[in-house]
Amino acid sequence: MDLAYSQAQTNIARRHQTASITGGIFISYRRGDHGQSRMIYEALTGRFEGVFADTETIRPGLSWRKVIEEAIGSCRAVVAVIGPDWLGATTAEGEPGLKDPADAVRRELEVALRRGVPIFPVLVGGAGMPAGDELPESLAAISEIQALTISEDVPDQDLRRLVELIESELGSQAPFAPGKAPDALAPDASRPEGDQVPSTRSLKELMDGTGLKFLAGDDGVLRVPFEALRAGEVVVYARELSEADLHFFAVYLPDAGRLGKWRGGDVDRGLLRMSFAATYIKAMVIDSRLLLAAEIPTSVVTPSIAEGVVRALARLGDLQKGDMRDEGTWRTVIEGATIDQATYTDLNLDRLREETLATLTGAGLDPQEIDESSYLVELDIVEGQPLKVAVRPHQLAVSLIAGFGNAKPKNKAALRQVLEINSRANIARVGIDHSGDLAFLYEVPHLLPPHLEHASAQFAQLLIELASSDVVES
């Protein structure tokens, strides 16, 4: 199946946010093992370039999950520091932390195993090597790796053995630098920080950073296959739009295909509810084909956000027509898709709120506080008529939400027309909110002034199209 979108014409660049640690060593550890990990870090920095000690070397303000995943992807080896509390009874239910898919240490090691990065288990504090049945299935292979113990009596000798072991295992590829410790990943005042930094990576390079398997076609479309419980296989497509400065992720809804004369008002209503409830993702109809899509500006998309969106699309792509008729079923699937995104997307919420408020104030919009993290502004949309927009920074995005006059779709045909209108908007979309009204939604990982202007223009376009299509109940 081919996406009904124009051929990509340009590769939009975005610069990597962290200092280069290619060829380096990543140290994974629990907070309780900080002292021993610091000792290991100091020993390795004397012999290798680019030693990355988990959060030790992350620049303030950067997403630790994003930096960690990108760091492991560029390292030559991972040192897993295993202390007495490594399994970590950290969940609210008292379950070992490694059983939580969102556990940081688990994610670090899963990324390493998935990408074939050598792992060196190091036992500290008298800890023993966990058995395979104590680990989640995704980490079971670690129990079969020979571990090295750092004793409290003669740590220097054991640390030298660790250095020698890494050099021996990596051979000529070891990042050897006798007597030289790398510079810390300190902020560079000469360049912009964070997602405002222009990129130098293509879509393929961005997707390479996720570790997901995909097929690259001659048409510039990347196809990411997923095994689905009911649909058999779901394929998520990724492509670069031309001058719209967007990465685009989409999946066909199984069991729908070409809609033809099929009319499913309940299904269409469910899809429009999903468009409002699922972060980044909207439902739309193009050339009688039903698509689920996510559009994000390349100026803010990262590998971790891309992976979260692709996995969420894959989960939503497993929906069937019958599911969309049942509100409880599709709501459960949407919640699962949100968890997928949250697992791979980690925004600094406090910083996001500060940046959002600064952007709104800088644009002269006089933001009125709705609650401790949400603001109300008025955007001039059509002929000076303001539209009240709620701006809500949350864990996954900054959402701009606007209703207009408690408007509802007038009939089943109007629902399908709204889905078609969604295909003509970039990033913005129309959905049905919790009260059953039509509402505009625009979501980005970070709100910057250009995004605010784009949202205003998109809302104006949607408002005009809804009015001219006569789909709103009078």
Secondary structure, 3 states (H helix, E strand, C coil): CCCCCCCCCCCCCECCCCCCCCCCEEEECCHHHHHHHHHHHHHHHCCECCEECHHHHCCCCCCHHHHHHHHHHHCCEEEEEECCCCCCECCCCCCEHHHCCCCHHHHHHHHHHHCCCCEEEEECCCCCCCCHHHCCHHHHHHHHCCCEECCCCCHHHHHHHHHHHHHHHHHHHCCECCCCCCCCCCCCCCCCCHHHCCECCCHHHHHHCCCCCCEECCCCCEEEEEEECCCEEEEEEEEECCCCCEEEEEEECCCCCECCCCCCHHHHHHHHHHHHHCCCEEEEEECCEEEEEEEEECCCCCHHHHHHHHHHHHHHCCCCHHHHHCHHHHHHHHHHHHHHHHHHCCCCHHHHHHHHHHHHHHCCCCCEEEECCEEEEEEEEECCEEEEEEEEECCCCEEEEEECCCCCECCHHHHHHHHHHHCCCCCCEEEECCCCCEEEEEEECCCCHHHHHHHHHHHHHHHHHHHHHCCECC
